[in-house]
Amino acid sequence: MSLVVFALAFAGAFFTSHQVGVAAERGLTAPTCKGSLRQVSSTEQLSQALRDVRFGVLAPGSVVRLASATFKLATDGEPLSLNNISGTSEDCPITLEGAAGGALLDGNRYPDNEQFGHRLRVALVAGAKSLLDTQTEILKLQSTGMPEEAPINCLKIERSSWIVIQNINITGCWPTAVYLRDAKYITVRSAIISGSTYAVIAHGDSHHLLIEDNHWTQDTTGDVWAKIPWGVSHHGSKAHLNGALFGGYNIKGSVVIRRNVIRHAYNGIRIKSACFDQTPCGMNMNVEISDNTFEFIRDNSVEPEGNAINWWVRHNRMRDVHAPFPFDGVKGGPHYVFGNVGWFTEMPENECDDQAWADDREPHGTLTAHRECRMHRTGKTFKLGNVQEKPLHIFHNSWLVRSPLIGGGRSGPLKAWNNAIEFCDGEDHGIICSAPGYFLETLGKNKFSWMGRTKAKATGHNIRYNVSNRPVFPASSKKPAFPIAGMWAQTLGFKDSRNGDFRLRGDSMARNSGCMIKRDGAGMLSCIDPPDRLRPDVGAFQGNGLFQGPAFRHADGAAGPDSVYVERPRVVDVAFNRADPARFAIKMSVPVKLQDEAGTVTLWTQGNPAPIAARCVVSKDQATELACMALSEGVDESAVIAIELPRTIRRRDGQCAPVTLWASSDKRLRFAN
């Protein structure tokens, strides 16, 4: 195996292709690929040099490094394409990265450009008016390849796997910056992206996609939140904004989206499947959304569409999001939403002027539906529908809300436990909660559900141990349809909810007032009444830290010719026992077994040259966990710098799928040689 490194250097005005000194780190050789040396005297020539890189010949371990410069792409040119190439594992991917100083990829496409902007708007609005969503339109544009229909011109990865895109800043890439088709084990990390309908969009037989540590600002003017009517950006002249940081259409799943910052955008994350009536669907499965920051999101932060299975949404911060969680019209489940916080500081469209949107008027002169400044400003935290078969679990979240908590129609099984909800009103939040107008009639009201229209569809609802500052439990509307129960007080005792601090004061009624969330061997969650001394706090925080909750567990899909990939066991968490640090658990995505009855995990600690062996067995209670015990005393978790796993971990059902560290967030993990 060889490591080939292309270095596009703009220092000294040279473009070089040469071997670098990082090869020894992996024990690989690093032969020169081209051996050529060419002078580059301008940004245009530098971009051309990038075009000359032969991506199709890259071998596993190859790195293409872009210099600290701006690479301008042709507006109607072909994208940088990584097609039919693959790394071999998380240890040996093919990498496209920017140099430490920062490389900028400029697609040279901007909606305010008269020629390109007109083409983009015509293509997207035409689809939206016929009720096709913007995402479908983008995929249609990609498949046609017609220059006048705005094909992808920035970065495209097709029929490839084990690819890493990192440390590259991207701008001017409309409608999308990174397009994935039939792509597997792809990582996009540490990018600063501005613009794009979708920063990253995936299609076809794509799965195992990791989107982490990126910063995306869709609308750098901030108008999508402050000035543009909801309907104008949804299906009007600004419909090119109707996208997300990540979008997927009919992809298999296994998408991990974490530690991203998403600001001034229409949506945060939006994944759709078309197999709505097919059971099981095998699409839109196993989505993990964690530790992200959403700010000034005009519509939804997390939006599953069609048939969706096993979405985990945890530890996200949501400031000024119109409607964070729309689960209406979503079939499938189960889903898990926990450890999230959300609050508001202002109302959307606070600088909106109807006269500015004359182009969005019908011929008779009135604004079309939903394109008035006064429309769609209330929002709701959850929007429910009538088709979900398996439970929606909502637990240990904290919100400061200016709207009803739940909107929509009938719902499938709803499990809501240990949530802390603070409703606003005009007395303590001013105009945001008490401005006149029919569209504000529910702001600040004591509403658990949207004007009493939310009704239960099926049995199996369980809504307990929630707390609120208004008497919404149990009577949230004239005819409450959900069997809800909880507590209320004039104040919940958040430290500073207006500024996003949802830790509890010592006198908070939410302290030691919840139930314990337990998962059985089959993965089912329940709310258990514990002894008082073991009761957790209600809300997202336990002390100064977020409620950790259960570890992600993968859901296998359909069998037969339409089966999805076989999930490789991967580590999703490592948890040390606080009372006895010599004991720890390695939590896997699927039930596992060891080649022998017990396996050995090796711990390396700071200041100790000798390794510490730990004996691990599969937990009797949770087949997805390895229960481990160090064979030496004095283990200090804070001193552990490396955790070596055996490669003998396998799926319990015997399917051939080797263990992987792909998407494992604990950087201490590695495999023993």
DRENVOVO-407676 format. One record per residue: residue in three letters; x, y, z of N, C-alpha, C, O in turn. Coordinates in steps of 0.05 Angstrom, whole numbers, plus 5000, padded with zeros to 4 digits. Layout:
REM residues N
alaXYZXYZXYZXYZ...
END
This chain:
REM residues 673
met501749765000500050005000501850255000503850255014ser501050454985502750694984501050934992498650944989leu502551135001501251385008502251594989504651664989val500551694972501251894952500052154961497652174967val501652364961500752624970501152824949503452874940phe499052954940499253184922499153424940497353464955ala501153604937501153854952500954074933502754124917leu498754224933498454454916499354694931497954804948ala501854774926503154974943503155244928503855254905phe502455454942502455714931504655884943504756124939ala506355754959508655894971510855884950511555674939gly512056114944514256114925513156084897514756044878ala510556104893509256094866509955834852510355834828phe509955614867510455354854508155164860507055164882phe507554994841505754774846507554524846508854474826thr507454364867509154134869507553884875505453894887ser508553664865507453404872509753244883511553174869his509653184909511953064921511252884945508952884954gln513152734954512752564977513052735003514652925003val511752655024511852805049512652615072512652375068gly513252735094514452585116512452465135513152375157val509852445128507952325146507652025142506151895157ala508951925122508551645115509451455138508051255144ala511651525151512651345172510751315195510751115209glu509051515198507051505220505251265217504351155238arg504651175193502950945188504550705178503350505172gly507150735177508750505168508450455138508650225130leu507950665122507450635094509750775078511150945089thr510050695053511950835036510551065022508051065020ala512051255012510851495000512251564974513751754973pro511751414953513051484927511851734915509551794919thr513551874900512552104885510752004863511351814849cys508452144860506452054840507152164813507252004793lys507552424810508152544784511052634781512252604760gly512052744803514752844802515053094786517253174778ser512853234780512953464763513153724779512353724803leu514253934767514454184781513754404761514954434740arg511654554767510654754749510255014763509455024786gln510855224749510455494761507555574758506355544738val506555694780503855794780503956084788505056154809ser502856254771503156544776500556684782500556924786ser498256544782495756674787493756474799494156234798thr491656584811489556414823488256244801487556014807glu487856354777486656204756488355954749487255734745gln490955994747492755764741492855564764493055324760leu492655674788492555494811490155314810490255074815ser487855434803485455274801485655064778484654844781gln486955144757487354954735489154724744488754494736ala491154784760492954574770491254374787491754134785leu489354474802487554294816485954114797485553884802arg485054234775483554084755485253854744484153654735asp487853894743489653694731490153454749491253254740val489453474774489853244792488153014783485753034779arg489452784780487952544770486852394794488152204804phe484452474802483252354826482752054821482751894840gly482251974796481551704791483751504796483251264797val486251594799488451404803489351394832491251254839leu487951534850488751544878488351264891486251144887ala490351184906490250934920489550974949489751204958pro488750764963488150794992490550925006492850845002gly489951115023491951255038492851515024494351665036ser491951565000492751814986491552054999489452055011val493052274998492252535008492552744987494752774976val490452894981490653124963490453364981488353414993arg492553524982492553755001492454014985494254054968leu490554184990490254434976491754654992491654655017ala493154824977494655034990492855245003490455244998ser494055415018492555645030492055855009493556045007ala490055804993489455984970486555954963485155784974thr485656114944482956104934482955954907484356034889phe481255754906480955594881478255664869476155574879lys478255814847475855904835475055694813476655624796leu472555604815471455414796469755564775468655774781ala469555444752467955564730464955544737464055334746thr463455754733460655754740459155524726457455394739asp459755474701458455264686460255034681459854874663gly462455004697464354794693463654534706461654514721glu465254334701464854074713465854084742467754234748pro464653934760465553934788468153774791468953624774leu469453814814471653634822470253364829468653354846ser471053164815469652904817471452684828473652644817leu470552554849471952324860470052084854468152034868asn470651944832468851734822470351464823472651444814asn468951264832469950984831472650954844474450824833ile473051084866475551054881474850994910472651064920ser476650854924475950774952478550754968480550654959gly478250834993480250755013479450475023477850345011thr480750395044480250115053478950105081477749915088ser479350315097478350315124478650595136479550785122glu477750625161478150885174481050955178481751185182asp482750745178485650795180487050865154489250965154cys485750805132486950845106484950955086484350815066pro483951195090482051305071483551455048485951465049ile482051555030483051755011482152025021479752065026thr483952215023483352475036483852705018485852725004leu481852885017482153145004481953355026479853375040glu484153505031484153685053485453955046486853975026gly484954145063486254405060488654435078488754305099ala490554595070492854645086492054795111489854905113ala493954805130493354925156492455215154490855305170gly493555355134492855635131490055685121489055905123gly488755475110486055505100485855525070486855725058ala484655325057484055335029481155405024479455305039leu480655565004477855644998477155554970478455614950leu474955404969473855304943471455484937469455484951asp471655634915469655834907468255734882469455734861gly465655664885464155564862463355784843462355724821asn463756034850463256264833460256274824459656374803arg458556174841455656184836454256314860454556234883tyr452856524854451456674876448656744866448256834844pro446656714884443956774876443557064867441757124851asp445157254877444757524869446157594843445957814833asn447557394832448657424805446257414785444757214785glu445857614769443457644753442957394735440757284735gln445057304721444657084702444256824716442356674711phe446156754734445956494748443556494767442156294769gly443256714782441056714801438356674789436656544800his437956794765435356754751434956454744432856354748arg437056324733436856044726436155874751434455694750leu437555934773437155774797434255814807432955614814arg433256054808430556104818428455984800426555864810val428856004774426855894756426655594760424455484761ala428955464762428955174764427655084791426054894791leu428355214813427355124839424455204843422955044854val423755444836421055534841419055384824416855324833ala419855304800418055154782417254894796414954814795gly419254764809418654514822416954564847415054404852ala417554764862416154814887413154884882411454804897lys412555024860409855094855408154854848405754854851ser409454644838407954394833408154204857407653974854leu408854324880408954174905411153964907411053794924leu413153984889415453814892417453964910417754204907asp418653824928420353974946422954054933423753934912thr424254244944426754354932428854144929430354144910gln428953964949431053754947430753584923432653524909thr428253504917427853344893428653494868429753374849glu428153754868428853914845431953914841432853894818ile433353934863436353934860437253674849439053674831leu436153454858436953194847436253174817437753054802lys433953294810433253294782435253444765435953364743leu436053674776438053834762440653684758441953694737gln441453534779443953384777443653164756445553124741ser441453024755441152804736440952894707441752744689thr439953134702439753224675442353314663442953284640gly444053434681446653534671446453764652448353824637met444153904651443854124632444954384644444254464666pro446854514630448054754641446054964648446355104669glu443954994632441955194638440255124663438755294672glu440454884673438954804696440754784721439954644740ala442954914721444654934745445554664756444854604779pro447154514742448154264753450254314775451054544779ile451054104788453054134809455654214797456454094776asn457154404808459654484797461954494817464154574810cys461454404842463554424862464854154868467054104857leu463653994884464953744892462953514891460853534902lys463753304876461953074873463452824878465652774868ile462152644894463352384901461252174893459052174904glu462051994875460151794865461551524866463851494859arg459951324873460851044873463551014886465350874875ser463951134908466451134922466051094952463751124962ser468151014966467850954995470451025010472551044998trp470151065035472451125053473851375042476251365037ile472351595040473451855031473152055053471052065067val475152215058475152425078475552695064477452735050ile473652885069473953165060474153325085472353325102gln476353475088476753625113478353875110480053905092asn477754065127479254325129479254475103481154615096ile476954465088476654615063474354805067472154715074asn474755065063472555255064471255285037472655275016ile468655315037467155305011465255535011463855595030thr465055664988463155884984462255884955463555774938gly459956014949459056044922458355784908458455774883cys457555584923456855324911453855284913452855154932trp452355384894449455344892448855164868449955204847pro447054974871445354924894446654764917445554754939thr448954624912450054474933453054474932454254494910ala454354444955457254454957458454174953460354144937val457353974966458353704965456053514957454053504972tyr456353384935454153204925455252914927457352854917leu453652744940454352464944452352284930449952324933arg453252094915451451894903452851624904455051584895asp451351424915452451154918455151174932457051044924ala455151324953457651374968457451254996455251275009lys459551135006459450995031461951065048464151095037tyr461551085074463651145092465151405083467551405078ile463551615082464551875073464552065097462652065113thr466652215101466852415122467252695110468952735093val465652885120465953165113466253305140464353325156arg468653415145469153535172470753795170472253845151ser470353955190471954195195471954385171474054485163ala469654425158469354605136467754845145465854825161ile468455085135466855325138465455365111466755425091ile462855345111461255355086459355585087457855615107ser459355755067457355965065455755935039456955865019gly453155985041451455945017450755655014451155495032ser449555584991448655324983445855264993445155315016thr444155164975441555064984441954835004440954835026tyr443554644995444454425013447554435014448854424993ala448654445037451554435039452554155031454454135016val451153955040451853675032449153535026447253555041ile449053405003446653254996447452974986449452944972ala445852774993446452494987444152364973441752434978his444752184955442652044939443651764933445951704937gly441751594925442451324916443251144939442351174962asp444950954933445850754952448050864970450350774969ser447351064985449251195003448651125032446351125040his450751075047450451025076453151065090455251075077his452951085116455251145133456651405124458751405112leu455151615130456051885124456452045150454652065166leu458852145153459552295178459952595171461752665156ile458252765183458453055178459053175206457253185223glu461453265210462253355237463953605237465653645219asp463553765257465353995263465354205240467354335236asn463154225226462954425205461454665215459954655234his461854885201460455135207459155235182460455315162trp456455235181454955305157453155545162451455535180thr453555755147451755985147450555995119451956065100gln447955935116446755925090446356205079447056265056asp445256385095444656655086446356855102445656915125thr448456945091450357115106449157395112450257535129thr446957465099445657715105443857695129443157905142gly443057455137441157415159438257465151436457445168asp437657525126434957595118433057355119430657395123val434057115116432256885116430756865143428456775144trp431956965164430556975190429057235194426757235204ala430357455188429457715196427557855177425758005185lys427857805150426357975131424557815112422657925102ile425257565106423857425084421457275096421757115114pro419057305085416757155094417256855090418556765071trp416056705108416456415108415756295080417356135070gly413556375069412656265043414456335020414656185001val415756575021417556655000419956474999420956414977ser421056405022423356225022422555935020424255765012his420155865026419255595023418555524994419455314984his417055694980416255624953415955874936414555874916gly417256094943417056344927419656414914421256234906ser420156664911422556754896425156694911427256714898lys425056624936427456554951427556254958428756174978ala426256094941426055814947428755674946429055444955his430755804935433455684935434555664963436555534968leu433255794982434055765010432755525024433555455046asn430855395011429455175023431154925022430754745005gly433154915039435054685040435954625068434354655087ala438454535071439454465098442454425097443654405075leu443654405120446454325121446854055108448654015092phe445053865115445153595103442453525093440453545108gly442253425069439853325057440353045045442452995034gly438352875048438552605036435952535023433752605032tyr436152385001433652294987433952004980435651924964asn432251834992432351544988435051424993435951244978ile436351515014438951385021438351175043436351185057lys440250985045439850765064439950875093438150805109gly441951035099442051145126444851125138446851145125ser444851075165447351085181448751355175450951365165val447351565183448451835181448951945208447251935226val451352045212452152165238452752465233454552535217ile451252635246451552925243452053045271450153045287arg454453135276455053225303457053465304458653495286arg456653615325458453845331458654045308460754165304asn456454085294456354285273455054535284453454525303val455654765272454255015277452755085252453855125231ile450055125255448355175232446855435238445355455258arg447355645222446255905229444956035204445755985181his442856195209441556355189440956175164441956225142ala439355975169438655785148435655725149434355775169tyr434655605127431855535127431355285144429555275161asn432955075139432854825155435554755165437654855155gly435654575184438154465193438954205179440954195166ile437254005183437753735172435053635161432953655174arg435153525137432753435123433253185107434853205088ile432052965114432552715099429752595093428052565110lys429452515068426852425058427152155045429052095032ser425051985049424851735035422251725020420251835029ala422251594997419851584980418251324985415951294975cys419251145001417950885005415950895028416150745047phe414151085027412451135050410650905057410350845080asp409650765037407750545042409050275043407650075047gln411650265040413050005040413949945069415150115082thr413349705079414149625105415449345104414249155094pro417949315115419649535123420749685099420949575077cys421549935104422450105082425350055074425950035051gly427050055094429950015089431350275080433650265072met429950495083431150755076430950945101429350895118asn432551145101432351355121432551245149430951325167met434451065153434750935179437251015193439251095181asn437150995220439551025237441051285232443251295222val439651495240440751765238441351875266439651875283glu443751965270444652065296445352365293447052435277ile443952525308444352815307444952915335443152915353ser447452995340448253055368450153285369451753335351asp449953435391451853645399452053865377454253985375asn449953915363449954125343448754385355447254375374thr449454605343448254865350446654965327447755005305phe444155025331442355135311441555415320440555455342glu441955615302441255885309439856025285440856005263phe437656155291436156305271435356125247436156185224ile433955915253433055715233430055775227428355765245arg429555855202426855955196424655745196422355805200asp425455495192423355285193424155075213423455105237asn425454865205425954635223428854585227430554615209ser429554495251432354415256432854135247434954075236val430953955253431253665246428653575233426553575246glu428853495208426353435193426553165178427653145156pro425552945191425152695176422652715159420652835166glu422752595135420452595117420052315106421952165101gly417452245101416851985090417051765112415951805134asn418451555106418751335125421551375138423551375124ala421551395164424051445179424151255203422151215217ile426451135207426750935228429250995245431451035234asn428950995271431251005290432951255287435351245282trp431651485290433051735291433651805321431851775338trp436051885326436951955353437852245352439752325338val436452415368437052705368437652785397435852785414arg440152835402441052875430443053095433444653145415his442853235455444953435464445253665443447553755439asn443153745431443353975412442354235426440654225444arg443454455417442654715427441254865405442254885382met438854965411437155085390436255365400434455385417arg437355565388436655845394435155955370436155955348asp432756055375431156185354430755995331431756055308val429355775336428555585315425555585314424155545334his424455635290421555665287419955425296418155445312ala420755185286419354935292421354715292421754585271pro422654655314424954475315424454195304426054095289phe422154075313421853785308419253725294417253675307pro419153715267416653635253416553335248418053235231phe414953195263414652905258411852855246410952625246asp410653055234408053015221408452875194410352935180gly406752685188406952545163409252355161410052275139val410452285184412752115185411851835193410751805215lys412451645177411751365183414251225195416551305189gly413851015210416150865220416550885249414750825265gly418950985257419750985285421250725292421450555275pro422150705317421950905338424051135334425851115318his423651345350425451575350425951665378424351615396tyr428251795382429151865409430152155409432052225394val428952325425429652605427430252665456428352665472phe432752715464433352755492435852925496437652935479gly435953055519438253215526438653465510440853575509asn436453555497436653805480435554045496433954015514val436554275489435554525500434854715478436054715456gly432854885483431955075462430755325475429455305496trp431355555463430255805474430056005452431055965430phe428756225457428456435437429456705448429456745472thr430256875430431057145438429557355421429357585428glu428357265399426857455382424957305364424957055363met423257455351421157345333422157345304423557535296pro421557135288422457145260420957375245418857465253glu422157455223421057665206420657925221418858075214asn422357985240422058235256422758475240422258705249glu423958445216424558675198423158645171423958765152cys421158475170419758415145417958645136416558765152asp417958695110416258905098414858785074416158695054asp412258765074410658645053411258775026411258635005gln411759035026412259165000414759074986415059104962ala416558955001419058864989418658604973420458524958trp416258484975415858224962413658244941412058064937ala413658474926411658514905411858304883409858234872asp414258204878414658004857413357734864412857564847asp412657704890411357454899408357484900407057324913arg407257684887404357724887403057584863404357544842glu400657504867399057394846398257614826398457854833pro397457544802396657754782394557954793394658184785his392857864810390758044820391858234842390358404852gly394358204849395558394867395858324896397158464911thr394658094904394858014932397257824935398057684916leu398257814959400457624964399357344963397157284972thr400957164952400156884951400256764979401356884998ala399056534983398856405009401556385023403456305010his401556445048403956415065406156605058408456575068arg405756805041407956985034407557265046408957455038glu405857285066405557535080407457535104407957325115cys408357765112410157785134408957685160410357595178arg406357695163405057625188404657325190403857225212met405157165169404556885170406956715179409256795175his406256495193408256295201410456425219412856405214arg409556565240411456675259411156555286412756615304thr409056395290408556285317410356045323411856045343gly410255845306411855605309410655415329408555455340lys412155195334411454995353414054825357415754815339thr414254705380416654545385416554275371418454195358phe414254135374413853885360411353905342409354015350lys411653805318409253775301408853485295410553345285leu406553385303405953095301403953035279402453215271gly404052795269402252705248400752455256400452395280asn399752315237397952095244398751825233397151645231val401351785227402051535213404351385227404951165219gln405551495247407851365260406851125276405151145293glu408150895270407250645283408650595310407350495329lys411250665311412750605335413250855351412951075341pro414050835376414051065394415951285386418051245375leu415051535392416751765392417451825422415651895437his419951785429420851835456421952115459423852195445ile420852265478421852535483422352555513420452555529phe424852575521425452575550427852735557429752765541his427852845581430053005591430953225573433353255567asn428953385563429553625548428753865564427053845582ser429954105558429154355571428654565550430254595532trp426354705552425654905533424555155546423055145566leu425255375534423755625538422355685512423555735492val419655665512418155675488416255915487415256005508arg415756015463413956235459411556145442410256315429ser410955885442408855775425407855525438409155425458pro405655415429404855145439407054945436408654955417leu407154755454409254555453408854365430410854285417ile406454295424405854095404403754205385401754315393gly404154165359402154235339401854005319403453825319gly399754015303399253815284396753655289394953755302gly396753415278394353245280394653015299396053035319arg393452795292393652555308396452445310398152495292ser396952295330399652195334399651895341397751795353gly401851765334402351495344403351505372403251715385pro404351285383405151275411407151495418409251515405leu406551645439408351855448409251795476407551755494lys411851785481412951745507414551995515416652055504ala413452145533414652405541415152405571413252405587trp417652405579418352385607420552595614422252655598asn420252695638422452855650423253095634425553175634asn421353225621421853465606421153715623419253705638ala422653925619422154175634421554395614423154455597ile419054505616418154695596417354955609415654965627glu418655175601417955435611416555595588417755645567phe414055665593412455825574412956115579413156205602cys413056275558413356565561410656695562408556575555asp410556955570408157115567409057405564411357475568gly407057575558407757855554408857995578410258195575glu408257905602409158045625412158015629413458205638asp413257785622416157755627417757745601420257745603his416457755577418057745553417157965533418057965510gly415258135540414558355524413258285498411758095496ile413858445477412558435451412758165438411058085423ile414858015444415257755430412957575436412257405420cys411857595460409757415468406957535469405057405474ser406757805464404157925467403358115445401458265447ala404858115423404158295401401458235390400558005390pro399958435380397258395369397358245343399358225330gly395058135335394858005309393857715313394557585333tyr392257615294391157355298393257135298392856925311phe395457185285397456985283398956945310400456755313leu398457115329399757095355397757005377398457025400glu395456915369393456865389394256635409393156615431thr396156465401396956255419399556305433400456145449leu400856535427403356595440402956645470401156795478gly404656515486404556565514402156435528401856475552lys400456295514398256165526399155905541401355805536asn397355815558398055565573397255325555395355195560lys398855285535398155085515400154855515402554895510phe399254625521400854385516400654315487402654245475ser398254335475397954275447396754505432395654695445trp396854495406396054715389393054745388391754595373met391954935403389054995402387354745405385154735394gly388354545419386754315425386354125402384753935404arg387754165380387253995356388853735357388153545342thr390953735372392553495373391153275388390453305411lys390753045375389252835387390752575385392352525367ala390252395404391652145404390451955383388051955379lys392151805370391151615350391051335362389151185359ala393151255376393450975385393850975415394351175428thr393750735426394350705454397450695457398850695437gly398350685481401150675486402450935493404850955496his400851155496401951405504402751395533401351265550asn404951525540405851535568407251795572409451835563ile405951975586406952255589406952315619404852365631arg409352305631409552315660412052475668413952495653tyr412052575692414352695706415452935690417752995691asn413653075676414453325663413853555682411953535698val415253775679414754015696414454255679415654275657ser412854445688412354695673411854925692411154885715asn412155165682411455405698408555495694407755705704arg406955335680404155395676402555135682403654915679pro400055165691398554925698397554775673395154745669val399354685656398554545632398354245636397354105619phe399254155659399053865665397053835688397553945710pro394953695685394253545661392353685642391853575620ala391353925648389354055631390654265613390854495621ser391454175589392854355572390954485551391754685539ser388654385548386654495529383854425539383654285559lys381854505525379154455534378554155535377254055553lys379654005515379253725515381953585510382453505488pro383553565530386153445526385953155517384452995528ala387353095495387052835483389252635492388952395489phe391452745504393552565513393252535544392652725558pro393752285553393652245582396252355595398152205598ile396352605601398752735611398652785640396552825652ala401052775652401252825681403952955687405952895674gly403953135707406453265714405953465736403953445751met407853655739407753845760408154125748409054155726trp407354335764407854605755408354785779407454725801ala409754995773410355205793410755465779411155465754gln410655685793410955945780413655975767413856105746thr415755845777418355855764419555575765419155435785leu420955505744422255245743424955235756425955025763gly426155475760428755475773431055435754433155345763phe430755495728433055505710434955735718433955935728lys437455695715439355905722439056155705438956375715asp438856125678438556355660437556255633439056255614ser434956175632433956055608433856255585434156175562arg433656515590433556715569436156715553436256785529asn438356635566440956625552441956345549444356295545gly440056155550440755875543442055715565443255505559asp441955805590443055655612440855515627439355635642phe440555255621438255105633439154925656437654745664arg441454985668442154845692440154935714439055155713leu439854765734437754815754439054945779441254875788arg437555145790438355255815437855045838436354855834gly439055095860438754905882435854885892435054675902asp434255095889431455085899429455005877427055035882ser430354915855428554845833426854605839427754415850met424254625833422454405837423154165819422253945824ala424754215798425454005780427653825790428153605779arg428953905812431053735823429953485836427953495851asn431253255830430452995842427452945840426252855859ser426352995816423452975813422652795790420352775784gly424552655777423952505753423852205758424252105780cys423352065736423451775736426151685724427451855711met426851435727429251335715428651215688426751055685ile430151285667429751175641431350925638433850925640lys430050705634431350435633430850315605428850355593arg432950165596432750025571433049725577434849645590asp431149565566431349285571433049155549434149285532gly433448895551435148745533434348765504436048745486ala431748815499430848845471431049135461430349185438gly431949315478432349585470429949765476430050005469met427849665489425549835495426050005519427249915539leu425150255518425450445540422950465556420750425546ser423350515582421050555600421850755622424150805627cys419750865634420051065656419450925682417150855687ile421550875699421250715723421250895747422851085750asp419350845766419350995791421450885809421250655819pro423551045815425650945833425251045862423451205867pro426850945880426851065907427551365905429051445887asp426551525923426951815922429951885920430652075907arg431651735934434451805934435751765907437951865902leu434451615889435551565863434251725840434851685817arg432351895848430952035827432752235813434252385826pro432652245786434252435771432952715771430552735778asp434352915763433153175758431553165733432153015714val429453325732427853355708429053565690430053765700gly429053515664430353705645432853595633433553365638ala434153755617436453665602438953635619440753475612phe439153775641441653775657441353605682439253605695gln443553465688443953335714446353475726448653415719gly445853655745448053815755449054005734447454155722asn451653995729452754175708453054035681454054165662gly452353785679452653645654449953555643447953525657leu449953515616447453425603446853135610448752975614phe444353075612443452795616444552625593444152685569gln446052415600447452255580445552075564445652065539gly443751935578441851775564442951515553445351465556pro441251355541442151105529443951145505443751345491ala445750955501447550975477445950885452444150725454phe446850995430445550925404445650625399447650495405arg443450525388443250245381442250225353440050335347his443650095335442950075307440549895303440149705317ala438849975284436549815276437049695249437449835229asp437049425247437449295221434949335204432749365214gly435349335177433249385159431949135147432048925159ala430749175124429348955111431248735102433548785097ala430148495099431648275089430948225060429048345050gly432448045047431847975020433348145000435348275007pro432448154975433848294954434048594958435748724948asp432148704974432148994979433549055006433149275017ser435048865017436248905043438249135042439549185022val438649255066440649465068443249325074443449085077tyr445349485077448049395084447949235110446049265126val449949085115450348955141452049135158454249205151glu450949225180452249405198454649275211454449065224arg456949395208459349305223459149395252458449625256pro459849235271459849325299461649565301464049555294arg460749785312462450015317461950125345459850095356val464050235356463950345383462450605383463150795369val460350625399458750875401459251015427458551255430asp460450885447461051025472462850845489462850605488val464450975506465950845527465250975553465651225556ala464250825572463350945597464750815621464450575625phe466350975636467650875660465750905684464251095686asn465850715702464250715726465550915746467850885754arg463951125753465151335770465851225798467851315809ala464251045808464750935835467150745834468550715854asp467550605812469650415809470850435782470050285764pro472850615777473950665751475250425738475750425714ala475750215753476949975742474849835724475549665708arg472349895728470249775712469249985691468850215697phe468949885667467950065646466549905625466849655623ala464950035609463349905588464050015561464350265558ile464349845542464749925514462049855499461349625497lys460750065490458050035479458250035449459450215436met456949835437457149785408454449855395452349875409ser454549885369452049955355450149715351447749755347val451149475352449549235348450349025369452549045380pro448648825374449448605392451948465381452148415357val453748405399456348295391457048045406455647965426lys459047915396460347685410463347705406464247845388leu464747575424467647555421468447285411467047085415gln470647275397471547025385472046825407471446585404asp473146915429473246745454471146855473470047065469glu470746705495468746795514469447065526467647225532ala472047115529472947375540475047495522476547345509gly475147755520477147885504478748075522477948135545thr481048155512482748335527482848615514483348635490val482248805530482549085522484849205537485149155561thr486549355524488949465537488649765541487949915522leu489149855565489150135572491950245574493650125586trp492350475562494950615565494350875580492551025573thr495950925601495451165618497851345617500151265614gln497251595621499351805621501351765644500551715667gly503851775637505951745657506651465665508251415682asn505251265652505750985659506450835633504750795616pro509050765630509850625605508750345602508750235580ala507750235624506649955623503649965618502250115631pro502749795599499849785594498349645616499449495632ile495749705618493949575637491949405622490549505605ala491949145628490148965614487448975628487248995652ala485348945612482648935623481248695609481448655585arg479748545625478348315615475448395609474148525626cys474548325585471848415576470148175568471147985556val467648185575465647985567463148135557462748365564val461547995541459048115532457148135556456747935570ser455948365560454148405583451748215581450748165559lys450948105604448647925604446048085599444147975589asp445948335608443548495605443348635578441148675568gln445548715567445648875543447648745523450048765527ala446548615503448348475484449948665467451748575452thr449348925469450949125454453249235470454649405461glu453649125494455749235511457849025519457148795524leu460349115520462448955532462949055560463649295564ala462648885580463148965607466048895613466848665611cys467549095621470449065624471349125652470149295666met473448995661474649045687477649035684478848835675ala478949255693481849265692483049075712481949045734leu485248945705486448745722488548865741489848715755ser488749125740490549265758489049475774487049575763glu489849545797488549745813489450025806491550055792gly488050215815488850495812488350615784489750795776val486350515770485750625743484350895747482450925762asp485351095733484251365734483351435706485051465688glu480751465702479851515674481151765662481751755638ser481551975677482652215666485552175656486552335640ala486851965665489651905657489751715633491851675622val487451605625487451415603487851565577486251735570ile489951495562490551635537490051455512489951565490ala489751195516489251015494487750775503488350675525ile485850685487484350435493484550265468483550325447glu485950035471486449855449484349625449484149485469leu482949595427480949395425481949155409483649185391pro480948915415481548685398479848695373477648805373arg480948575352479448565327477548325326476448255305thr477348185348475647935349472747995355471247805359ile471948245357469148315362467648275336468348365315arg465448125338463848055315460848105321460048125344arg459248115300456348115304455447865317456447645312arg453547885335452547655350451047465332451047225337asp449747565311448247385293449947235273448847085257gly452547275274454347115257454847235230456447125215gln453447445222453947575196456847685195457847795215cys458047655173460847725170461148025167460548145146ala461948155189462248445189464248525210463548525234pro466648575203468748635223468248895238466949075228val469248905262468949145279470249385266472249355252thr469149625271470249865259470250085280468550085299leu472050275277472050515294470950755278471150985288trp469750705255468550935240466551085257464850965270ala466851345257465051535271465151505302463551625315ser467151365312467451355341468551615351470551715341ser467151745370467952005379470152005399471352215404asp470651785412472751765432475451725418475951505408lys477051935418479551925403481651745416483751695404arg481051635439482951455452482851175441484651015446leu480851115425480450845415482350785392482850955375arg483350545392484950435370484950135371484050025391phe485850015350485949715350488749625358490749755352ala488849405372491449285378492649165353491149065336asn495249185350496549075326496448765326497448645308
END
